[in-house]
Amino acid sequence: MLKVYELCARYLGVYDEDVIGAWTMSEYKAKLKGAHMREIDQLENMSKGAMMNAIAANKKGTTAKKLFDAQKARRELEKGSLQYQRQEVKAPIDKSRYNRMKKAMSSYQMPE
């Protein structure tokens, strides 16, 4: 149990034993996994920053806007066109007319 408290303090920043003890094992694992995912995201962002620094240092005329257009990203966010945006579910298309047309056209012969 001491290892659980140690990991909670290290990765989650939670020091209260009563709070930690109230979690189920599933909750504890999910919180710990989330903390590790956050750390991975931070490393990814740092690597992107390093790449941007390298590009900016080696290219003449590089501006912050050329590396990342924050205004465009904000406009896209306001429009709601993010890739993880929830997609609307469309009603299924009625294909009965198409199937009847296809059946009728299958017997049609082009005049020669």
MMTF fields as JSON, N, C-alpha, C and O atoms, coordinates in Angstrom:
{
  "mmtfVersion": "1.0.0",
  "mmtfProducer": "UNKNOWN",
  "numBonds": 447,
  "numAtoms": 448,
  "numGroups": 112,
  "numChains": 1,
  "numModels": 1,
  "chainsPerModel": [1],
  "groupsPerChain": [112],
  "chainIdList": ["A"],
  "bondAtomList": [4, 2, 8, 6, 12, 10, 16, 14, 20, 18, 24, 22, 28, 26, 32, 30, 36, 34, 40, 38, 44, 42, 48, 46, 52, 50, 56, 54, 60, 58, 64, 62, 68, 66, 72, 70, 76, 74, 80, 78, 84, 82, 88, 86, 92, 90, 96, 94, 100, 98, 104, 102, 108, 106, 112, 110, 116, 114, 120, 118, 124, 122, 128, 126, 132, 130, 136, 134, 140, 138, 144, 142, 148, 146, 152, 150, 156, 154, 160, 158, 164, 162, 168, 166, 172, 170, 176, 174, 180, 178, 184, 182, 188, 186, 192, 190, 196, 194, 200, 198, 204, 202, 208, 206, 212, 210, 216, 214, 220, 218, 224, 222, 228, 226, 232, 230, 236, 234, 240, 238, 244, 242, 248, 246, 252, 250, 256, 254, 260, 258, 264, 262, 268, 266, 272, 270, 276, 274, 280, 278, 284, 282, 288, 286, 292, 290, 296, 294, 300, 298, 304, 302, 308, 306, 312, 310, 316, 314, 320, 318, 324, 322, 328, 326, 332, 330, 336, 334, 340, 338, 344, 342, 348, 346, 352, 350, 356, 354, 360, 358, 364, 362, 368, 366, 372, 370, 376, 374, 380, 378, 384, 382, 388, 386, 392, 390, 396, 394, 400, 398, 404, 402, 408, 406, 412, 410, 416, 414, 420, 418, 424, 422, 428, 426, 432, 430, 436, 434, 440, 438, 444, 442],
  "bondOrderList": [1, 1, 1, 1, 1, 1, 1, 1, 1, 1, 1, 1, 1, 1, 1, 1, 1, 1, 1, 1, 1, 1, 1, 1, 1, 1, 1, 1, 1, 1, 1, 1, 1, 1, 1, 1, 1, 1, 1, 1, 1, 1, 1, 1, 1, 1, 1, 1, 1, 1, 1, 1, 1, 1, 1, 1, 1, 1, 1, 1, 1, 1, 1, 1, 1, 1, 1, 1, 1, 1, 1, 1, 1, 1, 1, 1, 1, 1, 1, 1, 1, 1, 1, 1, 1, 1, 1, 1, 1, 1, 1, 1, 1, 1, 1, 1, 1, 1, 1, 1, 1, 1, 1, 1, 1, 1, 1, 1, 1, 1, 1],
  "groupList": [{"groupName": "MET", "atomNameList": ["N", "CA", "C", "O"], "elementList": ["N", "C", "C", "O"], "formalChargeList": [0, 0, 0, 0], "bondAtomList": [1, 0, 2, 1, 3, 2], "bondOrderList": [1, 1, 2], "singleLetterCode": "M", "chemCompType": "L-PEPTIDE LINKING"}, {"groupName": "LEU", "atomNameList": ["N", "CA", "C", "O"], "elementList": ["N", "C", "C", "O"], "formalChargeList": [0, 0, 0, 0], "bondAtomList": [1, 0, 2, 1, 3, 2], "bondOrderList": [1, 1, 2], "singleLetterCode": "L", "chemCompType": "L-PEPTIDE LINKING"}, {"groupName": "LYS", "atomNameList": ["N", "CA", "C", "O"], "elementList": ["N", "C", "C", "O"], "formalChargeList": [0, 0, 0, 0], "bondAtomList": [1, 0, 2, 1, 3, 2], "bondOrderList": [1, 1, 2], "singleLetterCode": "K", "chemCompType": "L-PEPTIDE LINKING"}, {"groupName": "VAL", "atomNameList": ["N", "CA", "C", "O"], "elementList": ["N", "C", "C", "O"], "formalChargeList": [0, 0, 0, 0], "bondAtomList": [1, 0, 2, 1, 3, 2], "bondOrderList": [1, 1, 2], "singleLetterCode": "V", "chemCompType": "L-PEPTIDE LINKING"}, {"groupName": "TYR", "atomNameList": ["N", "CA", "C", "O"], "elementList": ["N", "C", "C", "O"], "formalChargeList": [0, 0, 0, 0], "bondAtomList": [1, 0, 2, 1, 3, 2], "bondOrderList": [1, 1, 2], "singleLetterCode": "Y", "chemCompType": "L-PEPTIDE LINKING"}, {"groupName": "GLU", "atomNameList": ["N", "CA", "C", "O"], "elementList": ["N", "C", "C", "O"], "formalChargeList": [0, 0, 0, 0], "bondAtomList": [1, 0, 2, 1, 3, 2], "bondOrderList": [1, 1, 2], "singleLetterCode": "E", "chemCompType": "L-PEPTIDE LINKING"}, {"groupName": "CYS", "atomNameList": ["N", "CA", "C", "O"], "elementList": ["N", "C", "C", "O"], "formalChargeList": [0, 0, 0, 0], "bondAtomList": [1, 0, 2, 1, 3, 2], "bondOrderList": [1, 1, 2], "singleLetterCode": "C", "chemCompType": "L-PEPTIDE LINKING"}, {"groupName": "ALA", "atomNameList": ["N", "CA", "C", "O"], "elementList": ["N", "C", "C", "O"], "formalChargeList": [0, 0, 0, 0], "bondAtomList": [1, 0, 2, 1, 3, 2], "bondOrderList": [1, 1, 2], "singleLetterCode": "A", "chemCompType": "L-PEPTIDE LINKING"}, {"groupName": "ARG", "atomNameList": ["N", "CA", "C", "O"], "elementList": ["N", "C", "C", "O"], "formalChargeList": [0, 0, 0, 0], "bondAtomList": [1, 0, 2, 1, 3, 2], "bondOrderList": [1, 1, 2], "singleLetterCode": "R", "chemCompType": "L-PEPTIDE LINKING"}, {"groupName": "GLY", "atomNameList": ["N", "CA", "C", "O"], "elementList": ["N", "C", "C", "O"], "formalChargeList": [0, 0, 0, 0], "bondAtomList": [1, 0, 2, 1, 3, 2], "bondOrderList": [1, 1, 2], "singleLetterCode": "G", "chemCompType": "PEPTIDE LINKING"}, {"groupName": "ASP", "atomNameList": ["N", "CA", "C", "O"], "elementList": ["N", "C", "C", "O"], "formalChargeList": [0, 0, 0, 0], "bondAtomList": [1, 0, 2, 1, 3, 2], "bondOrderList": [1, 1, 2], "singleLetterCode": "D", "chemCompType": "L-PEPTIDE LINKING"}, {"groupName": "ILE", "atomNameList": ["N", "CA", "C", "O"], "elementList": ["N", "C", "C", "O"], "formalChargeList": [0, 0, 0, 0], "bondAtomList": [1, 0, 2, 1, 3, 2], "bondOrderList": [1, 1, 2], "singleLetterCode": "I", "chemCompType": "L-PEPTIDE LINKING"}, {"groupName": "TRP", "atomNameList": ["N", "CA", "C", "O"], "elementList": ["N", "C", "C", "O"], "formalChargeList": [0, 0, 0, 0], "bondAtomList": [1, 0, 2, 1, 3, 2], "bondOrderList": [1, 1, 2], "singleLetterCode": "W", "chemCompType": "L-PEPTIDE LINKING"}, {"groupName": "THR", "atomNameList": ["N", "CA", "C", "O"], "elementList": ["N", "C", "C", "O"], "formalChargeList": [0, 0, 0, 0], "bondAtomList": [1, 0, 2, 1, 3, 2], "bondOrderList": [1, 1, 2], "singleLetterCode": "T", "chemCompType": "L-PEPTIDE LINKING"}, {"groupName": "SER", "atomNameList": ["N", "CA", "C", "O"], "elementList": ["N", "C", "C", "O"], "formalChargeList": [0, 0, 0, 0], "bondAtomList": [1, 0, 2, 1, 3, 2], "bondOrderList": [1, 1, 2], "singleLetterCode": "S", "chemCompType": "L-PEPTIDE LINKING"}, {"groupName": "HIS", "atomNameList": ["N", "CA", "C", "O"], "elementList": ["N", "C", "C", "O"], "formalChargeList": [0, 0, 0, 0], "bondAtomList": [1, 0, 2, 1, 3, 2], "bondOrderList": [1, 1, 2], "singleLetterCode": "H", "chemCompType": "L-PEPTIDE LINKING"}, {"groupName": "GLN", "atomNameList": ["N", "CA", "C", "O"], "elementList": ["N", "C", "C", "O"], "formalChargeList": [0, 0, 0, 0], "bondAtomList": [1, 0, 2, 1, 3, 2], "bondOrderList": [1, 1, 2], "singleLetterCode": "Q", "chemCompType": "L-PEPTIDE LINKING"}, {"groupName": "ASN", "atomNameList": ["N", "CA", "C", "O"], "elementList": ["N", "C", "C", "O"], "formalChargeList": [0, 0, 0, 0], "bondAtomList": [1, 0, 2, 1, 3, 2], "bondOrderList": [1, 1, 2], "singleLetterCode": "N", "chemCompType": "L-PEPTIDE LINKING"}, {"groupName": "PHE", "atomNameList": ["N", "CA", "C", "O"], "elementList": ["N", "C", "C", "O"], "formalChargeList": [0, 0, 0, 0], "bondAtomList": [1, 0, 2, 1, 3, 2], "bondOrderList": [1, 1, 2], "singleLetterCode": "F", "chemCompType": "L-PEPTIDE LINKING"}, {"groupName": "PRO", "atomNameList": ["N", "CA", "C", "O"], "elementList": ["N", "C", "C", "O"], "formalChargeList": [0, 0, 0, 0], "bondAtomList": [1, 0, 2, 1, 3, 2], "bondOrderList": [1, 1, 2], "singleLetterCode": "P", "chemCompType": "L-PEPTIDE LINKING"}],
  "groupTypeList": [0, 1, 2, 3, 4, 5, 1, 6, 7, 8, 4, 1, 9, 3, 4, 10, 5, 10, 3, 11, 9, 7, 12, 13, 0, 14, 5, 4, 2, 7, 2, 1, 2, 9, 7, 15, 0, 8, 5, 11, 10, 16, 1, 5, 17, 0, 14, 2, 9, 7, 0, 0, 17, 7, 11, 7, 7, 17, 2, 2, 9, 13, 13, 7, 2, 2, 1, 18, 10, 7, 16, 2, 7, 8, 8, 5, 1, 5, 2, 9, 14, 1, 16, 4, 16, 8, 16, 5, 3, 2, 7, 19, 11, 10, 2, 14, 8, 4, 17, 8, 0, 2, 2, 7, 0, 14, 14, 4, 16, 0, 19, 5],
  "groupIdList": [1, 2, 3, 4, 5, 6, 7, 8, 9, 10, 11, 12, 13, 14, 15, 16, 17, 18, 19, 20, 21, 22, 23, 24, 25, 26, 27, 28, 29, 30, 31, 32, 33, 34, 35, 36, 37, 38, 39, 40, 41, 42, 43, 44, 45, 46, 47, 48, 49, 50, 51, 52, 53, 54, 55, 56, 57, 58, 59, 60, 61, 62, 63, 64, 65, 66, 67, 68, 69, 70, 71, 72, 73, 74, 75, 76, 77, 78, 79, 80, 81, 82, 83, 84, 85, 86, 87, 88, 89, 90, 91, 92, 93, 94, 95, 96, 97, 98, 99, 100, 101, 102, 103, 104, 105, 106, 107, 108, 109, 110, 111, 112],
  "secStructList": [7, 2, 2, 2, 2, 2, 2, 0, 0, 0, 0, 0, 7, 7, 7, 7, 2, 2, 2, 2, 2, 2, 1, 7, 2, 2, 2, 2, 2, 2, 2, 2, 2, 2, 2, 2, 2, 2, 2, 2, 2, 2, 2, 2, 2, 2, 2, 2, 2, 2, 2, 2, 2, 2, 2, 2, 2, 2, 1, 6, 6, 7, 7, 2, 2, 2, 2, 7, 7, 2, 2, 2, 2, 2, 2, 2, 2, 2, 2, 6, 7, 7, 6, 6, 1, 7, 7, 7, 7, 7, 7, 7, 7, 7, 7, 2, 2, 2, 2, 2, 2, 2, 2, 2, 2, 2, 6, 7, 7, 7, 7, 7],
  "xCoordList": [0.827, 0.0, 0.863, 0.452, 2.061, 2.945, 3.355, 3.535, 3.501, 3.868, 2.755, 3.037, 1.495, 0.361, 0.411, 0.233, 0.653, 0.752, 1.917, 1.81, 3.021, 4.202, 3.903, 4.253, 3.248, 2.925, 1.885, 1.959, 0.924, -0.074, 0.575, 0.23, 1.509, 2.202, 3.079, 3.124, 3.765, 4.705, 4.011, 4.361, 3.035, 2.431, 1.139, 0.854, 0.364, -0.936, -0.936, -1.841, 0.067, 0.115, -0.915, -1.326, -1.343, -2.332, -1.613, -0.957, -1.736, -1.026, -1.965, -1.519, -3.253, -4.227, -4.544, -5.077, -4.212, -4.427, -5.905, -6.27, -6.752, -8.19, -8.756, -9.595, -8.298, -8.755, -8.284, -9.053, -7.023, -6.451, -7.147, -7.431, -7.417, -8.077, -9.515, -10.053, -10.154, -11.547, -11.664, -12.754, -10.558, -10.583, -10.655, -10.08, -11.36, -11.315, -10.03, -9.372, -9.679, -8.466, -8.59, -7.613, -9.793, -10.014, -9.814, -9.205, -10.327, -10.15, -8.675, -8.179, -7.986, -6.557, -5.778, -4.941, -6.056, -5.352, -5.669, -4.787, -6.925, -7.315, -6.626, -6.16, -6.565, -5.897, -4.402, -3.81, -3.805, -2.376, -2.093, -1.109, -2.961, -2.803, -2.958, -2.214, -3.91, -4.104, -2.885, -2.51, -2.266, -1.059, 0.078, 0.83, 0.204, 1.245, 0.947, 1.866, -0.315, -0.683, -0.367, 0.104, -0.625, -0.302, 1.192, 1.614, 1.999, 3.451, 3.895, 4.789, 3.268, 3.578, 3.215, 3.968, 2.056, 1.653, 2.652, 2.974, 3.145, 4.137, 5.42, 6.001, 5.866, 7.072, 6.858, 7.754, 5.672, 5.361, 5.398, 5.953, 4.803, 4.812, 6.224, 6.562, 7.043, 8.434, 9.185, 10.005, 8.911, 9.59, 9.134, 9.938, 7.851, 7.37, 8.039, 8.405, 8.203, 8.888, 10.331, 10.842, 10.993, 12.384, 12.479, 13.399, 11.523, 11.516, 11.278, 11.917, 10.375, 10.119, 11.34, 11.646, 12.04, 13.274, 14.317, 15.001, 14.443, 15.419, 15.055, 15.934, 13.788, 13.35, 13.601, 14.109, 13.245, 13.427, 14.9, 15.256, 15.747, 17.172, 17.834, 18.826, 17.305, 17.945, 17.292, 17.798, 16.209, 15.504, 15.466, 15.147, 15.79, 15.695, 14.25, 13.494, 13.875, 12.53, 11.448, 10.271, 11.803, 10.802, 10.148, 10.822, 8.826, 8.074, 7.266, 7.104, 6.775, 5.952, 4.694, 4.224, 4.146, 2.935, 3.188, 2.304, 4.397, 4.717, 4.857, 4.556, 5.31, 5.447, 4.1, 3.795, 3.295, 1.974, 1.08, 1.351, 0.026, -0.911, -1.991, -3.001, -1.759, -2.68, -4.024, -5.063, -4.022, -5.294, -6.16, -7.369, -5.559, -6.303, -6.851, -7.996, -6.045, -6.497, -7.672, -8.614, -7.62, -8.732, -10.001, -11.099, -9.842, -11.006, -11.616, -12.837, -10.765, -11.256, -11.989, -13.01, -11.459, -12.106, -13.473, -14.436, -13.562, -14.839, -15.857, -17.05, -15.385, -16.281, -16.708, -17.703, -15.95, -16.27, -15.767, -16.309, -14.732, -14.233, -12.98, -11.945, -13.082, -11.974, -12.144, -13.268, -11.028, -11.117, -11.773, -12.319, -11.732, -12.353, -13.749, -14.341, -14.285, -15.632, -16.617, -16.415, -17.648, -18.657, -19.36, -19.825, -19.435, -20.077, -21.569, -21.992, -22.355, -23.795, -24.127, -23.529, -25.066, -25.501, -26.612, -27.642, -26.4, -27.394, -28.375, -28.035, -29.594, -30.61, -30.204, -29.636, -30.491, -30.139, -30.88, -32.029, -30.222, -30.8, -31.74, -31.426, -32.908, -33.869, -33.382, -33.346, -33.014, -32.456, -33.477, -33.1, -34.728, -35.734, -35.883, -35.959, -35.927, -36.058, -34.82, -34.929, -33.649, -32.412, -32.416, -32.041, -32.831, -32.863, -33.848, -33.56, -35.027, -35.997, -35.431, -35.598, -34.758, -34.157, -33.061, -32.961, -32.261, -31.179, -31.742, -31.204, -32.807, -33.441, -34.009, -33.861, -34.656, -35.228, -34.121, -34.282, -33.011, -31.926, -31.161, -30.503, -31.234, -30.477, -31.004, -30.257, -32.277, -32.844, -32.837, -33.212, -32.419, -32.404, -31.235, -30.106, -31.536, -30.511, -30.311, -31.282, -29.08, -28.769, -29.03, -28.627, -29.685, -29.9, -28.583, -27.715, -28.459, -27.209, -27.315, -26.341],
  "yCoordList": [-1.198, 0.0, 1.25, 2.291, 1.152, 2.31, 2.703, 3.884, 1.705, 1.97, 2.767, 3.651, 2.458, 3.183, 4.639, 5.531, 4.894, 6.272, 7.002, 8.18, 6.297, 6.886, 7.298, 8.398, 6.395, 6.695, 7.81, 8.637, 7.834, 8.902, 10.259, 11.253, 10.292, 11.543, 11.954, 13.129, 11.0, 11.302, 11.725, 12.754, 10.951, 11.194, 12.006, 12.772, 11.84, 12.5, 13.76, 14.587, 13.908, 15.068, 14.997, 16.028, 13.783, 13.584, 12.99, 11.955, 13.645, 13.215, 12.743, 12.161, 12.993, 12.656, 11.163, 10.662, 10.463, 9.012, 8.648, 7.606, 9.486, 9.205, 9.281, 8.465, 10.252, 10.387, 9.193, 8.602, 8.848, 7.72, 6.42, 5.583, 6.252, 5.047, 4.921, 3.814, 6.035, 6.007, 5.562, 5.207, 5.576, 5.166, 3.652, 2.927, 3.196, 1.768, 1.518, 2.461, 0.264, -0.058, 0.41, 0.868, 0.294, 0.761, 2.266, 2.745, 3.009, 4.463, 4.822, 5.708, 4.133, 4.384, 4.139, 4.953, 3.016, 2.695, 3.708, 4.091, 4.143, 5.125, 6.466, 7.114, 6.876, 8.142, 8.065, 9.024, 6.954, 6.771, 6.74, 7.314, 6.067, 6.035, 7.438, 7.825, 8.191, 9.573, 10.437, 11.279, 10.224, 10.985, 10.64, 11.521, 9.374, 8.97, 9.532, 9.946, 9.548, 10.122, 11.621, 12.133, 12.314, 13.743, 13.953, 14.885, 13.085, 13.178, 12.941, 13.622, 11.978, 11.716, 12.934, 13.316, 13.542, 14.745, 15.876, 16.592, 16.041, 17.081, 16.834, 17.767, 15.583, 15.26, 15.488, 15.964, 15.148, 15.385, 16.878, 17.289, 17.692, 19.135, 19.701, 20.617, 19.16, 19.62, 19.25, 20.03, 18.063, 17.67, 18.54, 18.88, 18.903, 19.818, 21.176, 21.793, 21.647, 22.921, 22.868, 23.828, 21.739, 21.59, 21.611, 22.207, 20.958, 20.974, 22.375, 22.794, 23.094, 24.47, 25.348, 26.204, 25.143, 25.901, 25.592, 26.494, 24.318, 23.932, 24.53, 25.005, 24.516, 25.098, 26.594, 27.143, 27.253, 28.707, 29.091, 30.125, 28.281, 28.603, 28.388, 29.047, 27.482, 27.145, 27.77, 27.588, 28.488, 29.067, 30.571, 31.103, 31.255, 32.713, 33.122, 32.458, 34.212, 34.745, 33.958, 34.123, 33.115, 32.34, 33.218, 33.921, 33.166, 33.905, 32.901, 31.741, 33.376, 32.503, 32.07, 30.944, 32.971, 32.65, 31.559, 30.747, 31.538, 30.496, 29.134, 28.103, 29.134, 27.873, 27.37, 26.18, 28.299, 27.918, 29.137, 30.145, 29.043, 30.154, 30.039, 29.36, 30.714, 30.631, 31.264, 30.764, 32.357, 33.002, 32.07, 31.986, 31.373, 30.427, 29.298, 28.879, 28.809, 27.733, 28.199, 27.44, 29.45, 29.979, 30.115, 29.811, 30.582, 30.688, 29.31, 29.153, 28.316, 26.957, 26.437, 25.759, 26.762, 26.341, 26.992, 26.339, 28.287, 28.992, 28.424, 28.364, 28.008, 27.401, 26.006, 25.478, 25.407, 24.061, 22.987, 21.882, 23.301, 22.318, 21.621, 21.606, 21.057, 20.28, 18.826, 18.343, 18.119, 16.735, 15.825, 14.784, 16.191, 15.342, 15.804, 15.317, 16.752, 17.244, 16.099, 15.279, 16.034, 14.992, 15.154, 16.243, 14.089, 14.12, 13.865, 13.042, 14.588, 14.387, 13.072, 12.731, 12.356, 11.1, 11.416, 11.977, 11.054, 11.325, 10.158, 9.007, 10.494, 9.461, 8.585, 9.081, 7.294, 6.416, 6.838, 7.275, 6.706, 7.095, 5.993, 4.805, 6.417, 5.473, 5.085, 5.928, 3.844, 3.38, 2.642, 2.048, 2.656, 1.881, 2.393, 1.59, 3.72, 4.259, 3.925, 3.583, 4.021, 3.687, 2.217, 1.898, 1.327, -0.109, -0.416, -1.238, 0.248, 0.051, 0.537, -0.128, 1.7, 2.232, 1.298, 1.051, 0.793, -0.103, -1.387, -1.89, -1.904, -3.114, -2.856, -3.688, -1.71, -1.37, -1.188, -1.596, -0.584, -0.324, -1.583, -1.626, -2.595, -3.82, -4.549, -5.258, -4.375, -5.048, -4.159, -4.617, -2.895, -1.971, -2.283, -2.501, -2.298, -2.53, -1.237, -0.622, -0.827, 0.356, 0.053, -1.009, 0.939, 0.706, 0.795, 1.607, -0.023, -0.044, 0.657, 0.719],
  "zCoordList": [0.0, 0.0, 0.0, -0.512, 0.573, 0.584, -0.833, -1.131, -1.7, -3.096, -3.786, -4.596, -3.469, -4.049, -3.625, -4.454, -2.338, -1.846, -2.508, -2.85, -2.682, -3.314, -4.757, -5.185, -5.5, -6.894, -7.008, -7.916, -6.094, -6.105, -5.844, -6.482, -4.907, -4.623, -5.804, -6.166, -6.394, -7.471, -8.759, -9.337, -9.216, -10.514, -10.47, -11.39, -9.412, -9.351, -8.493, -8.604, -7.644, -6.759, -5.653, -5.121, -5.295, -4.239, -3.035, -3.149, -1.882, -0.68, 0.431, 1.42, 0.266, 1.295, 1.251, 0.262, 2.328, 2.383, 2.35, 1.807, 2.92, 2.908, 1.482, 1.098, 0.713, -0.672, -1.489, -2.246, -1.329, -2.061, -1.668, -2.525, -0.396, 0.095, -0.37, -0.405, -0.729, -1.187, -2.642, -3.089, -3.388, -4.792, -4.901, -4.09, -5.902, -6.221, -7.004, -7.443, -7.175, -7.923, -9.372, -9.963, -9.945, -11.321, -11.433, -12.389, -10.459, -10.461, -10.328, -11.023, -9.439, -9.236, -10.528, -10.917, -11.189, -12.433, -13.525, -14.293, -13.598, -14.607, -14.358, -15.295, -13.099, -12.764, -13.045, -13.541, -12.737, -12.985, -14.488, -14.955, -15.233, -16.689, -17.268, -18.169, -16.762, -17.207, -16.926, -17.742, -15.765, -15.432, -16.389, -16.806, -16.732, -17.683, -19.076, -19.783, -19.47, -20.759, -20.795, -21.81, -19.693, -19.606, -19.783, -20.466, -19.166, -19.291, -20.74, -21.243, -21.397, -22.804, -23.657, -24.553, -23.375, -24.109, -23.911, -24.859, -22.692, -22.42, -23.197, -23.752, -23.241, -24.005, -25.499, -26.194, -25.985, -27.391, -27.706, -28.725, -26.827, -27.036, -26.974, -27.723, -26.088, -26.017, -27.29, -27.774, -27.839, -29.075, -30.243, -31.111, -30.274, -31.312, -31.174, -32.174, -29.942, -29.708, -30.165, -30.741, -29.907, -30.343, -31.864, -32.423, -32.537, -33.998, -34.526, -35.491, -33.91, -34.342, -34.127, -34.958, -33.016, -32.771, -33.829, -34.313, -34.191, -35.202, -36.558, -37.277, -36.912, -38.184, -38.184, -39.162, -37.092, -37.01, -37.05, -37.616, -36.46, -36.426, -37.785, -38.096, -38.592, -39.86, -41.082, -42.19, -40.934, -42.062, -41.931, -40.868, -43.01, -43.0, -43.196, -43.906, -42.566, -42.734, -42.036, -42.356, -41.1, -40.368, -39.32, -38.566, -39.284, -38.269, -37.455, -37.837, -36.345, -35.498, -36.245, -36.078, -37.073, -37.812, -38.856, -39.13, -39.44, -40.41, -39.732, -40.333, -38.493, -37.764, -37.261, -37.347, -36.732, -36.225, -36.272, -35.62, -37.036, -37.187, -36.116, -36.301, -34.999, -33.866, -34.197, -33.766, -34.955, -35.311, -36.145, -35.926, -37.094, -37.921, -37.056, -37.231, -36.133, -35.241, -34.391, -34.161, -33.923, -33.117, -33.96, -33.493, -35.223, -36.113, -36.358, -36.329, -36.598, -36.819, -35.585, -35.695, -34.42, -33.176, -33.034, -32.631, -33.367, -33.276, -34.262, -33.962, -35.441, -36.437, -36.018, -36.515, -35.099, -34.642, -35.574, -35.604, -36.34, -37.302, -36.782, -37.448, -35.61, -35.064, -35.441, -35.584, -35.605, -36.057, -35.025, -35.389, -33.753, -32.747, -32.391, -31.428, -33.169, -32.962, -33.181, -34.076, -32.401, -32.536, -33.875, -34.211, -34.625, -35.928, -35.767, -34.955, -36.559, -36.537, -37.237, -38.257, -36.687, -37.29, -38.277, -37.904, -39.547, -40.57, -40.665, -40.394, -41.055, -41.229, -42.41, -43.382, -42.334, -43.453, -44.719, -44.654, -45.866, -47.141, -47.626, -47.546, -48.135, -48.695, -50.092, -50.988, -50.28, -51.548, -52.403, -53.413, -52.044, -52.786, -54.217, -55.146, -54.415, -55.771, -56.595, -57.772, -55.982, -56.687, -57.107, -58.235, -56.22, -56.538, -57.656, -58.526, -57.642, -58.728, -60.06, -61.083, -60.057, -61.269, -61.782, -62.984, -60.886, -61.259, -61.881, -62.868, -61.311, -61.826, -63.217, -64.112, -63.403, -64.713, -65.756, -66.906, -65.366, -66.305, -66.666, -67.706, -65.841, -66.128, -67.361, -68.036, -67.648, -68.822, -70.057, -71.136, -69.931, -71.061, -71.999, -71.561, -73.297, -74.333, -75.11, -75.552, -75.275, -76.079, -77.547, -78.022, -78.281, -79.711, -80.48, -80.161, -81.459, -82.226, -83.521, -84.271]
}
